[in-house]
Each structure stands twice: as structure tokens, then as C-alpha cells.
């Protein structure tokens, strides 16, 4: 099992390569996520030196965005903005090499 957190980042940057509608940009000013994964797999090698591993399983990720601004039809004014809670299950896999230092 493993888990972690990606700290909030601004996804509105043109360098992110993402293109979002104007109504969603405010919600992406601070976006991060938390995840937990359960993986099963195979490890080959000496645990005290070098180990090659292949793992597969499931991960659960969730995030809360600031909210999507809703505009009145044609007026351009904001009606409301509320937090959006996202959660998803997804397959997970990892391949790697663990090297012992001492």
C-alpha cells in the first residue's frame, strides 16, 4: 500500500499545455489531489542491495477544486461559485528498481 498528496498548483499557466473554458479557469487556480493505492506484484533481487519490482493494482484519487463559475446567459456576470469534489478509482501499475545504499 502507498499513499500521497500532490500539493496545490496553478493549472491555468499556458505552460501546462491544458486549454480550459473561461468559466473553469477560476477553479484551476489551486488544484491538487490525494491518493491511496493497493498494489500486488513481484520483486526479484536481494532486499539489502538491488531489487527489481513489477506491481499492479487499484488506486483511489480525490480532489476538491475551488468551483466553476456559472455565468448568466449572455451577461458575463458570475451567478455563483461552489467547490467541486472529484473522486475516481483507476488501475495502477509500477515498475522500478530499488537500490540499497548501505
FENLINJO-V115253 format. One record per pair of residues at least 24 apart in sequence whose ideal C-beta (glycine too) atoms are under 7 Angstrom apart, sorted by sequence separation. I is the first residue (numbers start at 1). GAP is how many residues later the second one is. D is the distance in whole Angstrom. If there is no record, write none. Layout:
BEGIN
I,GAP,D ; I,GAP,D
END
This chain:
BEGIN
8,24,4 ; 35,24,6 ; 36,24,5 ; 62,24,6 ; 7,25,5 ; 35,25,7 ; 62,25,4 ; 6,26,5 ; 35,26,4 ; 5,27,7 ; 6,27,5 ; 61,27,6 ; 33,28,5 ; 34,28,6 ; 5,29,5 ; 33,29,7 ; 60,29,6 ; 61,29,7 ; 33,30,4 ; 4,31,6 ; 32,31,7 ; 58,31,6 ; 59,31,5 ; 3,32,6 ; 31,32,7 ; 3,33,4 ; 58,33,6 ; 59,33,4 ; 3,34,7 ; 31,34,6 ; 58,34,6 ; 2,35,5 ; 57,35,5 ; 1,36,7 ; 30,36,6 ; 1,37,5 ; 28,37,7 ; 29,37,6 ; 56,37,5 ; 27,38,4 ; 55,38,7 ; 27,39,5 ; 55,39,5 ; 26,40,6 ; 27,40,5 ; 27,41,5 ; 54,41,5 ; 26,43,5 ; 53,43,6 ; 24,44,5 ; 23,45,6 ; 52,45,6 ; 53,45,7 ; 23,46,5 ; 50,47,7 ; 51,47,5 ; 23,48,6 ; 50,49,5 ; 50,50,7 ; 49,51,5 ; 48,52,5 ; 39,53,6 ; 26,55,7 ; 37,55,5 ; 39,55,7 ; 27,57,6
END
